[in-house]
Amino acid sequence: MTNNSIYGKKARPLDNLLLVLIYICAFLSILLLVGICAYVFIKGIGSVSIGFLTTAPSAINGTFGILGNIINTVYMIVLTLLFATPCGIGAAIYLNEYAKPGKIVRLIEFTTETLSGIPSIIFGLFGMVFFGHTLKLGYSILTGSLTLTLMVLPLITRNTQEALKTVPESYRSGALGIGATKWYMIRTILLPSAMPGILTGVILAIGRIVGESAALLFTGGSAYLLPKLADWGLLKKILQPGGTLTIQLYLSMSKAQYDDAFGIALVLLVIVLVINGLTKHFTKKLDVNRLK
């Protein structure tokens, strides 16, 4: 009997060539990542110290540190996610579960995809004009976070949509068949099942927030002062200028302070690697818990 299985067929020379090319491309990708990480580590490790991470720049003391920039980055992340996550997940739920397929849905999806492809410098220009000048927010962390919200909203929305599409249709019909309301079904069945994909989108959004600089040059400013703990200083900081790590990296490079710049680059690289590691860890953990 003739064996028609793909395992019984002989590999053609072209197939072997393509397989070799795939392995070469994979090896080059790994080599490129390792090379960048190693170069930044070698150049920046000499500048990173406890004082570098726990102090703010001081012309009087002649010291340089990035604590203020780290705090500003945390402010940007928290505020942006507070704005973008509910809007992105809500929009995805509407498009996937409530809206009827048609021109409006296609238009919204097209708009979302277009937003994700707009250069960040244009977002910065819009944020400066609309949030900064029209709404009178000026250069502030709030202006920067609202601008970043527009940038990461498509990422969260599309990832949530794709995560919801992976939930089997039998989950929906089964829940509705036993008398559950649609919102109860979404809240208790769909969202927990799609949580790994949703979490991946949120963490990828954090990675983009951490690495963004062009838009924040026009909106967030470059101040590195630490927030005051007294007299609502932590909340007032939101309405004040605040330079993130990427902004400080740009400023250090423009002043030819290359050692400090590579030190900041190393910190950013570690943050990005940690974010990617957390993404894989929590996604795997949620998948395991869902299968139990």
C-alpha positions in Angstrom: 0.0 0.0 0.0 1.3 3.4 -1.0 2.1 5.6 2.0 0.6 9.1 1.3 1.6 10.5 4.7 3.7 13.6 4.6 6.2 11.8 6.9 6.7 9.1 4.2 7.6 11.6 1.4 11.1 12.4 0.6 12.3 16.0 1.2 13.1 17.9 -2.0 16.4 19.8 -2.3 14.5 23.1 -2.3 12.8 22.1 1.0 16.2 21.5 2.6 17.5 24.8 1.3 14.6 26.7 2.7 15.0 24.9 6.0 18.7 25.9 6.2 17.7 29.5 5.4 15.1 29.5 8.2 17.7 28.3 10.7 20.2 30.9 9.4 17.6 33.7 9.9 16.7 32.5 13.4 20.4 32.3 14.3 21.0 35.9 13.0 18.1 37.2 15.0 19.4 35.6 18.2 22.9 36.9 17.4 21.7 40.4 16.8 19.8 40.4 20.1 22.8 39.1 22.0 25.1 41.5 20.3 23.0 44.6 21.2 22.5 43.4 24.8 26.2 42.7 25.2 27.3 46.0 23.7 24.9 48.0 25.9 25.9 46.0 28.9 29.6 46.5 28.4 29.2 50.2 27.7 26.7 51.0 30.4 27.6 48.7 33.4 30.3 51.1 34.6 27.8 53.9 35.0 25.1 52.0 36.9 25.4 52.1 40.6 23.2 52.5 43.7 23.7 56.3 43.6 22.9 56.3 39.9 19.6 54.6 40.5 18.6 56.4 43.8 19.5 60.1 43.3 18.4 62.9 41.1 20.8 65.2 39.2 22.2 68.0 41.3 24.4 70.8 39.9 25.3 71.9 43.4 26.6 68.5 44.5 27.8 67.6 41.0 25.9 64.3 41.0 23.9 62.6 38.3 21.1 60.1 38.9 17.9 58.9 37.3 15.6 58.4 40.2 13.4 61.3 39.1 13.2 59.9 35.6 12.3 56.4 36.9 9.4 57.9 39.0 8.2 59.9 36.0 8.2 56.7 33.9 6.1 54.9 36.6 3.7 57.8 36.6 3.4 57.6 32.8 2.8 53.9 32.9 0.1 53.9 35.6 -1.8 56.9 34.2 -1.7 55.6 30.6 -3.0 52.2 31.6 -5.7 53.7 33.7 -7.0 55.5 30.6 -6.2 53.0 27.9 -7.0 49.6 29.5 -10.7 50.1 30.2 -11.3 51.9 26.9 -9.4 49.3 24.9 -11.0 46.2 26.5 -14.4 47.9 26.3 -14.0 48.7 22.7 -12.9 45.1 21.9 -15.9 43.6 23.8 -18.3 45.9 21.9 -16.7 45.1 18.5 -16.5 41.3 19.1 -19.7 40.6 21.1 -22.2 43.3 20.6 -21.7 45.1 17.2 -23.2 43.5 14.1 -20.7 42.9 11.3 -21.0 45.6 8.8 -19.5 48.9 7.5 -19.4 50.5 10.9 -17.4 47.7 12.5 -15.0 47.6 9.4 -14.6 51.3 9.7 -13.7 51.2 13.4 -11.3 48.3 12.8 -9.7 50.2 9.9 -9.4 53.3 12.0 -7.8 51.3 14.8 -5.2 49.7 12.5 -4.4 53.1 11.0 -3.8 54.6 14.4 -1.3 51.9 15.2 0.7 52.9 12.1 0.8 56.7 12.6 4.4 57.9 13.5 4.7 58.8 17.2 6.0 62.3 16.4 2.5 63.1 14.9 0.9 61.9 18.1 3.2 64.2 20.0 2.3 67.2 17.9 -1.4 66.5 18.3 -1.0 66.0 22.0 0.8 69.3 22.4 -1.8 71.2 20.4 -4.9 69.6 21.8 -4.1 68.5 25.4 -1.4 71.0 26.0 -2.7 74.2 24.5 -6.5 73.7 23.9 -7.1 72.0 27.2 -4.5 74.2 29.0 -2.6 71.2 30.5 0.7 72.5 29.3 3.9 70.3 29.5 2.9 67.8 32.1 2.8 64.1 32.9 -1.0 64.1 32.3 -0.5 65.5 28.8 2.1 62.9 28.1 -0.1 60.0 29.4 -3.1 61.2 27.4 -1.0 61.2 24.3 0.4 57.8 25.0 -3.2 56.5 25.6 -4.0 57.3 22.0 -0.9 55.4 20.9 -1.4 52.2 22.9 -5.2 52.0 22.6 -5.1 50.2 19.2 -2.6 47.7 20.6 -4.8 46.8 23.6 -8.0 46.8 21.5 -6.6 44.5 18.8 -5.0 42.1 21.2 -8.2 41.8 23.3 -10.2 41.2 20.1 -7.9 38.4 19.0 -8.0 36.9 22.5 -11.8 37.0 22.6 -11.9 35.3 19.1 -9.9 32.4 20.5 -12.6 31.5 23.1 -14.7 28.6 21.6 -18.2 29.5 20.5 -19.6 26.7 22.6 -18.7 28.7 25.7 -21.1 31.4 24.6 -23.9 29.2 23.4 -23.7 27.0 26.5 -23.8 30.0 29.0 -26.7 31.6 27.1 -28.5 28.3 26.8 -28.7 27.9 30.6 -30.2 31.3 31.0 -27.2 33.6 31.7 -27.3 37.1 30.5 -24.9 38.3 27.9 -23.0 40.6 30.2 -22.8 37.8 32.9 -21.4 35.4 30.2 -18.8 38.0 29.1 -17.8 38.9 32.7 -17.5 35.3 34.1 -16.6 33.2 31.1 -15.2 35.1 28.1 -12.9 37.6 29.9 -11.3 34.9 32.2 -10.8 32.6 29.2 -9.3 35.4 27.2 -7.2 36.9 30.0 -3.8 35.5 28.8 -4.2 37.4 25.5 -5.5 40.5 27.2 -2.6 40.5 29.6 -0.2 40.1 26.8 -1.6 43.2 25.1 -1.4 45.3 28.3 2.2 44.3 29.0 3.2 45.0 25.4 1.6 48.4 25.8 3.8 49.0 28.9 6.8 48.1 26.8 5.8 50.8 24.3 5.2 53.3 27.0 8.6 52.7 28.5 10.4 53.0 25.2 8.5 56.1 23.8 10.4 59.4 23.5 9.4 61.3 20.4 5.8 62.0 21.5 6.9 62.9 25.0 9.3 65.5 23.9 6.3 67.6 22.8 4.0 66.8 25.7 5.7 65.6 28.9 8.7 67.8 29.1 12.1 66.9 30.5 12.0 67.8 34.3 13.6 65.4 36.7 12.5 66.8 40.0 11.3 64.4 42.7 7.6 64.7 43.8 7.1 66.1 47.3 5.4 63.7 49.7 3.6 66.4 51.7 0.7 68.7 50.7 -0.7 66.4 48.0 2.7 66.5 46.2 2.2 63.1 44.6 -1.0 64.1 42.9 0.3 67.6 42.0 3.2 65.9 40.2 0.7 64.7 37.5 0.2 68.3 36.4 3.9 69.1 36.3 6.5 68.4 33.6 8.3 65.0 33.9 11.0 63.5 31.8 11.0 59.7 31.4 14.1 57.5 31.1 14.0 57.8 27.3 13.9 61.6 27.4 16.8 61.7 29.7 18.7 59.3 27.4 18.1 61.6 24.5 19.3 64.6 26.5 22.4 62.8 27.7 23.3 61.9 24.1 22.7 65.4 22.9 25.1 66.7 25.5 27.7 64.0 24.6 27.4 62.4 28.0 27.8 59.0 26.5 28.6 57.1 29.7 25.4 58.3 31.4 23.4 57.6 28.2 24.6 54.0 28.0 23.8 53.5 31.7 20.2 54.7 31.1 20.1 52.4 28.0 21.1 49.5 30.2 18.4 50.2 32.7 15.8 50.5 29.9 17.0 47.2 28.3 16.7 45.4 31.6 13.2 46.8 32.1 12.1 45.6 28.6 13.6 42.2 29.1 11.8 41.9 32.5 8.5 42.9 30.9 8.9 40.3 28.1 9.8 37.7 30.7 6.8 38.6 32.8 4.6 38.4 29.7 5.6 34.8 29.0 5.5 33.8 32.7 2.0 35.1 33.4 0.6 34.0 30.1 1.8 30.5 30.7 0.5 30.5 34.2 -2.9 31.7 33.2 -3.1 29.1 30.4 -2.2 26.3 32.9 -4.9 27.6 35.4 -7.5 27.7 32.6 -6.8 24.1 31.6 -7.2 22.8 35.2 
